[in-house]
Each structure stands twice: as C-alpha cells, then as structure tokens.
C-alpha cells in the first residue's frame, strides 16, 4: 500500500482523530517545506511569504477581519522541525490519554478550542497591553502549541497523578509536566516569542476550563461538532430512499421487546464503582478498560 493510500485509509477510518490531527499537521508542514524550497530556488520567495500571510494569525485587527480563517489555519501550520516534533510528540502522548478516557470528539474539541483561545488571547494582548502595542502591526503567529498545551493541561486536570516515564528522570506525574510547561510559557511572555507564549497560556486555560466544565456536565465542544456536522453533511451523498413492505409480525409484544437493548445512560452503581476502585488499588489505573474509565468519569460528575 502506498503512502497516499495509508493517508486516505487513516481519514476513512472512524475513531481515529488523534492520528488525523497529527497527519494534517505533518502534511501541511511537508507541503510548505517543498513550496518554500522551490519558490526560493526560482527567485519567487515573495510568493511563499504571501502564502504565509494567508495562513498565519495576525495581531492586527484589520488584517484579521479580512482573513478570519487564520484563527484556525494557524494552529495547523509549522515551519521549524523542532517546533513540529515537540508539538506532535506532546499531542500524541497526552492526546492518547484524552482519547482513551473521553473519546475522539472531546479530543478534537479540546484541540480546536485550545487553538482558538490561544489565538484570541494573543490578539487581545497585542492590542490592549502597552508592552506589545508597537509590535501588533507586524506580528503574526503559527504553530499548534496552544492547542497542544490545552490537551496537556486538560489531561493533567483530568488525571493529575498519572505518570510518564521520562528519559534520565524516571516516573513523573503529568500535573508537574503541565505546570512546568505553563511556567515556561509565563517566563517567555516578554521574550522573543512573546506572542507564542501568550497563546500557550490561552490554550492552557482552555484545557483546564474544558475539563472542569465537563465534570460539571457541560460540554464546551458541542458548537464545534455542530458546525463540523453541518459542513460534512453538505458534502455527504444522501442515500436513495427505498420502500419495502413487511408482513405483520405474529410474535407477541413481550418477545419483540426483549430483542432491543438499551445503552448505558445513567451513573454506574456504587457496587460497580467499588469494583473499579479495588481494581485500581490492586493493578493500577492503567489496567482499567475504556468502559471502566468512562464509568469512573460519569461517577465523578456532579448532579
């Protein structure tokens, strides 16, 4: 199977959001590298710079009004190798936790909302904080760091004591990893990459807020999926209607009703929760199945 077939298969497969997000970022990155190389070699570097102005997020409000899509395109765009590698590794590690525990839809919501929150905070800061006022006209930003930090902080808020084994350090709880990245962004808010670090903080706040609201029973990602469902519905081919005739069933109502199953809708019983907690005590959180993790999360939600 060719690379192109692998990519097409990844986008056809359901429940594959994490891989799809990484692929989109990598495809955009590789495409920009090829375009930049070709355009610079033929002496048309201005064309590449013009293209970047249409995908990067600008701090100037007037520029943003004419290119509102950049609030989304900027967090799928990278230029430096270290930038994309660091972002995609963190997206994979922490995204696995969000995906396994909350599902693909919540992962996508957190990625998009984190990027939007980071972009909005970046524009507000560069237009209302005096320190940045003289830079707003020329400033522009790319990179998925705000989206990724939203997922990092979201995972740390959801599972603060979950541990990663870091090279040369050993097991570290992810709440400390998230705290380190947030402090690093705060320290860089007045440096060379001030705009990027401010966006990181916007993403981090969204990650914390998203999980806290979810635990209270409010899903902030519903508007994101409503828009996506509307857009994808436009391009989906509607199936042809087919009329069939069925003979009336002679089976009694009691027999027919038993053939239907209902999905798990309410909170799990205390007996189920006690069993799951005993399993965590004996084998650790990682031993839980996806269903058991979802039940534990449902039990943690407030009425």
Secondary structure, 3 states (H helix, E strand, C coil): CCHHHHHHHHHHCCCCHHHHHHHHHHHHHHHHHHHHHHHHHCCCHHHHHHHHHCCCEECCHHHHHHCCCHHHHHHHCCCCHHHHHHHHHHHHHHHHHHHHHHCHHHHHHHHHHHHHHHHHHHHHHHHHCHHHHCCCCCCEECCCHHHHHHHHHHHHHHCCCCEEEECCCEEEEHHHHHHHHHHHHHHCCCCCCHHHHHHHHHHHHHHHHHHHHHHCCCCCCHHHHHHHHHHHHHHCCCCCCCCCCCCCCCCCHHHHHCCCCCCCCCCCCHHHHHHHHHHHHHHCHHHCCHHHHHHHHHHHCCC
